Amino acid sequence: MNRLNELLPYLTFSNICRVLTIFGFIYFVVKRFIMKQAPVPKAAFKQVPHELLESCVDQLVKKEREPSAPYTPPKELIQSLQQDREDEEALKELLCDICEHLGMDGSYIKLVIQHTPVTDRAGEIETDLAFTTIRLEIQKTYQVDTLVAVLAHEATHLKLYYRGVRRKDSWENEILTDTAAVFYGFYDVMYRGYEVRQGENAFSYHKVGYISQQDIKFIGELLDKISQKRYT
């Protein structure tokens, strides 16, 4: 009891904050430099309800019947972008290659490269059938895999637009688009591009896309089951 009374004067708000700061710093050092992991909050790994993903897959199967073959981006374009991520010619060729895989002509699409300091938008598409523009954000933290995944997502938006496949709720429509990208053969592209990565400093992180890597795995499992049923 006497020891507790002796400690009471030290239990001030400022002292408690100092102790918590020290513990937080120790946690960061262990996590970042010993375990070699970025201190990413659990919210970054939040998953989409399986029921919604299953519903999206069902919607796609009714329209397309079966998943597309896997897509592999051309090595020469990836190598060019690894040297210069802002190579507009290489990015446009990549977009056209992605569109070709989707059964579309990408040559008429206007690709605009932007450097807007935003964290909630990696790309967007505008179309009225006659004119289509895809705006691609290029942030310092984006890697080539990120850019490929974003282009695949936006091109899939256009494919679904042509096919008349959509959802009324805007968020669910984005989930449908990411699900469709996996359905159309971009599993590897989306899985690599949607990885949670460290940001510009050791205390930050970034991620693009509306679904997580775990969601992509789940969608892949659903598609495998569909393929197995068709060939058994």
C-alpha positions as CSV (number, residue, x, y, z in Angstrom):
1,M,0.0,0.0,0.0
2,N,2.9,2.3,0.8
3,R,4.5,1.6,-2.5
4,L,1.2,2.5,-4.3
5,N,1.0,5.8,-2.4
6,E,4.6,6.5,-3.5
7,L,3.7,5.9,-7.1
8,L,0.5,8.0,-7.2
9,P,2.3,11.3,-7.7
10,Y,3.9,10.0,-10.9
11,L,0.7,8.7,-12.4
12,T,0.0,12.0,-14.2
13,F,-1.5,12.3,-17.6
14,S,1.7,13.5,-19.2
15,N,3.7,10.7,-17.7
16,I,1.2,8.1,-18.9
17,C,1.4,9.6,-22.4
18,R,5.3,9.4,-22.3
19,V,5.1,5.7,-21.3
20,L,2.6,4.9,-24.1
21,T,4.8,6.7,-26.6
22,I,7.8,4.7,-25.6
23,F,5.9,1.4,-25.8
24,G,4.6,2.5,-29.2
25,F,8.1,3.3,-30.4
26,I,9.4,-0.1,-29.2
27,Y,6.5,-1.9,-31.0
28,F,7.3,0.0,-34.2
29,V,11.1,-0.9,-34.0
30,V,10.3,-4.6,-33.4
31,K,7.7,-4.7,-36.1
32,R,9.6,-2.7,-38.7
33,F,13.3,-3.7,-38.2
34,I,13.2,-7.1,-36.5
35,M,10.1,-8.6,-38.0
36,K,10.6,-6.7,-41.3
37,Q,6.9,-5.6,-41.5
38,A,5.3,-2.2,-42.0
39,P,3.1,-1.3,-39.0
40,V,-0.1,-1.6,-41.0
41,P,-3.5,-1.2,-39.2
42,K,-5.9,-4.1,-39.4
43,A,-8.4,-1.9,-41.2
44,A,-6.2,-2.2,-44.3
45,F,-7.0,-5.9,-44.5
46,K,-10.7,-5.6,-44.0
47,Q,-12.5,-8.1,-46.2
48,V,-15.7,-7.8,-48.3
49,P,-18.6,-10.0,-47.1
50,H,-18.4,-13.4,-48.8
51,E,-22.1,-13.2,-49.6
52,L,-21.5,-10.1,-51.8
53,L,-18.6,-11.7,-53.6
54,E,-20.6,-14.8,-54.3
55,S,-23.5,-12.7,-55.6
56,C,-21.1,-10.8,-57.9
57,V,-19.7,-14.1,-59.3
58,D,-23.2,-15.5,-59.8
59,Q,-24.1,-12.3,-61.7
60,L,-21.1,-12.7,-63.9
61,V,-21.6,-16.4,-64.6
62,K,-25.2,-15.7,-65.7
63,K,-23.8,-13.2,-68.3
64,E,-20.5,-14.7,-69.3
65,R,-21.0,-18.4,-68.4
66,E,-17.3,-19.2,-67.6
67,P,-14.2,-17.3,-66.5
68,S,-11.6,-16.1,-69.0
69,A,-8.1,-17.4,-69.5
70,P,-5.4,-15.9,-67.4
71,Y,-3.8,-12.7,-68.6
72,T,-0.1,-12.1,-68.6
73,P,1.2,-8.5,-69.4
74,P,3.9,-8.3,-72.1
75,K,7.4,-8.6,-70.6
76,E,8.8,-5.8,-72.7
77,L,6.2,-3.3,-71.5
78,I,6.7,-4.3,-67.9
79,Q,10.5,-3.8,-68.4
80,S,9.9,-0.4,-70.0
81,L,7.7,0.7,-67.1
82,Q,10.2,-0.6,-64.5
83,Q,12.6,1.9,-66.0
84,D,10.1,4.7,-66.3
85,R,6.7,4.3,-64.7
86,E,5.5,7.4,-66.5
87,D,6.3,6.2,-70.0
88,E,3.0,7.2,-71.6
89,E,3.6,5.2,-74.7
90,A,4.2,2.0,-72.7
91,L,1.2,2.6,-70.5
92,K,-1.0,3.1,-73.5
93,E,0.3,-0.1,-75.2
94,L,-0.4,-1.9,-71.9
95,L,-3.9,-0.5,-71.8
96,C,-4.5,-1.7,-75.4
97,D,-3.1,-5.1,-74.6
98,I,-5.4,-5.4,-71.5
99,C,-8.4,-4.3,-73.7
100,E,-7.5,-6.8,-76.3
101,H,-7.6,-9.5,-73.7
102,L,-11.1,-8.3,-72.8
103,G,-12.2,-8.4,-76.4
104,M,-12.2,-4.6,-76.9
105,D,-10.3,-2.1,-79.0
106,G,-8.3,0.1,-76.7
107,S,-6.7,2.3,-79.4
108,Y,-9.6,4.9,-79.2
109,I,-9.3,5.3,-75.5
110,K,-7.6,8.5,-74.3
111,L,-5.2,7.8,-71.4
112,V,-4.5,10.8,-69.2
113,I,-1.6,10.6,-66.6
114,Q,-2.2,12.6,-63.4
115,H,-0.3,13.3,-60.3
116,T,-3.1,14.5,-58.0
117,P,-2.2,14.4,-54.3
118,V,-5.1,12.1,-53.4
119,T,-5.1,8.9,-51.5
120,D,-8.6,7.6,-52.3
121,R,-8.4,7.5,-56.1
122,A,-6.0,5.6,-58.3
123,G,-7.9,5.9,-61.5
124,E,-11.2,6.7,-63.1
125,I,-13.0,6.3,-66.4
126,E,-15.4,8.5,-68.3
127,T,-17.3,7.2,-71.3
128,D,-20.4,7.9,-73.4
129,L,-19.8,5.2,-76.0
130,A,-18.4,7.7,-78.5
131,F,-15.5,9.0,-76.3
132,T,-13.7,7.2,-73.5
133,T,-11.1,8.7,-71.2
134,I,-9.2,6.8,-68.5
135,R,-7.3,8.9,-65.9
136,L,-4.4,7.2,-64.2
137,E,-3.0,8.5,-61.0
138,I,0.8,7.9,-60.6
139,Q,1.9,8.4,-57.0
140,K,5.5,8.1,-55.7
141,T,4.6,4.9,-53.8
142,Y,3.0,3.2,-56.8
143,Q,4.9,0.3,-58.3
144,V,4.4,-1.2,-61.8
145,D,2.1,-3.9,-60.4
146,T,-0.1,-1.2,-59.0
147,L,-0.5,0.6,-62.3
148,V,-1.2,-2.7,-64.2
149,A,-4.0,-3.5,-61.7
150,V,-5.5,0.0,-61.9
151,L,-5.6,-0.2,-65.7
152,A,-7.2,-3.6,-65.5
153,H,-9.8,-2.3,-63.1
154,E,-10.7,0.7,-65.3
155,A,-10.8,-1.4,-68.5
156,T,-13.0,-3.9,-66.8
157,H,-15.4,-1.0,-65.9
158,L,-15.7,-0.4,-69.7
159,K,-16.2,-4.1,-70.5
160,L,-19.1,-4.3,-67.9
161,Y,-20.5,-1.0,-69.3
162,Y,-20.7,-2.6,-72.8
163,R,-22.1,-5.8,-71.4
164,G,-24.8,-4.0,-69.3
165,V,-23.6,-5.6,-66.1
166,R,-23.8,-3.3,-63.1
167,R,-25.1,-2.8,-59.6
168,K,-27.2,0.2,-58.4
169,D,-25.1,0.8,-55.3
170,S,-21.8,2.6,-56.3
171,W,-19.7,0.7,-53.7
172,E,-21.1,-2.7,-54.7
173,N,-20.5,-1.8,-58.3
174,E,-16.8,-1.2,-57.6
175,I,-16.7,-4.6,-55.8
176,L,-18.4,-6.1,-58.9
177,T,-15.8,-4.6,-61.1
178,D,-12.8,-5.9,-59.1
179,T,-14.5,-9.3,-59.0
180,A,-15.0,-9.2,-62.7
181,A,-11.4,-8.3,-63.3
182,V,-10.5,-11.6,-61.5
183,F,-13.2,-13.4,-63.5
184,Y,-11.8,-12.0,-66.8
185,G,-8.3,-13.5,-66.1
186,F,-6.6,-10.8,-64.1
187,Y,-6.2,-12.8,-60.9
188,D,-2.4,-12.5,-60.7
189,V,-2.4,-8.9,-61.8
190,M,-5.0,-7.9,-59.1
191,Y,-3.3,-10.0,-56.4
192,R,0.1,-8.3,-56.9
193,G,-1.3,-4.9,-57.5
194,Y,-3.7,-4.8,-54.5
195,E,-1.0,-5.7,-52.0
196,V,-0.7,-3.4,-48.9
197,R,2.6,-1.6,-49.3
198,Q,4.7,0.7,-47.2
199,G,4.1,4.4,-47.9
200,E,6.6,7.2,-48.4
201,N,7.8,6.9,-44.8
202,A,8.1,4.0,-42.3
203,F,4.9,5.0,-40.5
204,S,2.6,5.0,-43.5
205,Y,1.1,2.5,-45.9
206,H,-0.9,2.5,-49.0
207,K,-3.2,0.2,-51.0
208,V,-5.3,0.6,-54.1
209,G,-8.5,-1.4,-55.0
210,Y,-11.7,-2.1,-53.3
211,I,-11.0,-5.7,-52.3
212,S,-8.1,-7.3,-50.4
213,Q,-5.8,-10.1,-51.4
214,Q,-7.8,-12.5,-49.2
215,D,-10.9,-11.5,-51.2
216,I,-9.1,-12.2,-54.4
217,K,-8.1,-15.7,-53.1
218,F,-11.8,-16.3,-52.2
219,I,-13.0,-15.3,-55.7
220,G,-10.3,-17.5,-57.2
221,E,-11.6,-20.5,-55.2
222,L,-15.2,-19.8,-56.3
223,L,-14.0,-19.7,-60.0
224,D,-12.1,-22.9,-59.5
225,K,-15.3,-24.6,-58.3
226,I,-17.2,-23.3,-61.3
227,S,-14.5,-24.7,-63.7
228,Q,-14.5,-28.1,-61.9
229,K,-18.3,-28.4,-62.2
230,R,-18.2,-27.7,-65.9
231,Y,-15.5,-30.3,-66.6
232,T,-16.8,-33.1,-64.4
